[in-house]
Amino acid sequence: MLDWDTWQEVWATLQRNKLRALLTALGVFWGVFMLILMLGIGNGLERGVIRNLSGLTNYTVYVWPQRTSLPYKGLQPGRYVRLNDADIGAVARAPGVEHVAPRLQLGNWRGPQVVTYGAKKATFTVMGDRPEFAFVEPLTTSYGRFINPRDMSEERKVVVLGQEAYKTLFGEENPLGKYVQIKRVYFQVVGVVGTQKSGDDADKILSSVYVPFSTFQTVFNQKDRVGWFALTAYRDRPAAEVEASVRNAIMKGHRIHPNDSEAIGSFNAAQKFEQLQGLFRGIRRFVWFVGTLTLFAGMLGVSNILLIIVKERTKEIGIRKALGATPVSIISLIVAEGLVLTSLSGYSGVVAGVLGLEAAGRAVSRVPHAPLSQPEVSLQVALTAVLVLIVAGVVAGIVPARLAARVHPVEALRAE
């Protein structure tokens, strides 16, 4: 295999049948190219989804009220659960809860509210929040600050704007200290916030305005009301366990049957992350399965071509054996041809796949919030693909090589 004359002969053989060699190599090239491309796009989709959910940590839990479905202690089913201030303490005391952020929305889910600054008017979602919300939803600050404990204790009429709300009302003007009007009540702007998320989740945050929770309750006549809870669990406690403990705490305070699964709605981000991880694990397995089958098809093509080459060179092989060529030398020659075909075409497929992913990465980088982010493959994957190619080249040449090694010199010289 290390004989230079052998490799020169292999190259001369391939050059004599350029079209046949090219078509055979194309099958291997396409299999490797598609494998690299699919793996890279799969990685890019995974990165894109994680980027879009970057503000949603896997220890975040959301809890909201619904209607009861079971009778309990003289109360009939179908009762709508109304959360109140007492639930804030009950949730905070639940095992595993780190930060509790009770939330209120003006108008609930019936639509945004008009916010006015001078002659400008626009509709945005008006939220009542506490400082703890910044721990649940990591926010970035463009101007000023978010709601603080003093805003809460003094029920200050202040407001924090999402970036889209700020741009709509103020343009490039510094908003700090200015006043906006919500339902004929004036609020002083103390900050502008953004988010690490993208997509629809980001739009909801950026197109909202945030009022201190206590101020919201007083000004908008929502005393002793809580819309829903957003909270975080301690890192050493499973989010599903904390979710169950919070549900139980609320159900006890509202006389809800312990087995009523409809009365309190909940969601924990860990479950969603696990589902996404499972989805992408399945995608990776599917890509490797399809890629391996494609490579196998290319390997069969190489093996078939080598069989044809052996048939065409039967007389030549017979002469070689008559002159003293050993079976090992014959096998090495045929295996070398298969190795050259698969290695050159496979390496070209790897390079083309990487270049394709690079072009795709540059294209999607210009699209805000694209679902694809940095499509690429790791060095380990590339090395694995190269190793698979080398093995495939050797395997593809084994059957034709063994057939060539069995050729009897006398019968080979009689072959037409």
Beta strands, then each sheet from edge to edge (+ up, - down):
strand 1: 60-65
strand 2: 97-105
strand 3: 113-117
strand 4: 120-129
strand 5: 139-144
strand 6: 158-162
strand 7: 179-182
strand 8: 185-195
strand 9: 208-212
strand 10: 228-233
strand 11: 264-268
sheet 1: 5+ 8- 6- 9+ 4+ 2- 10+ 1- 11+
sheet 2: 5+ 8- 7+ 3-
end
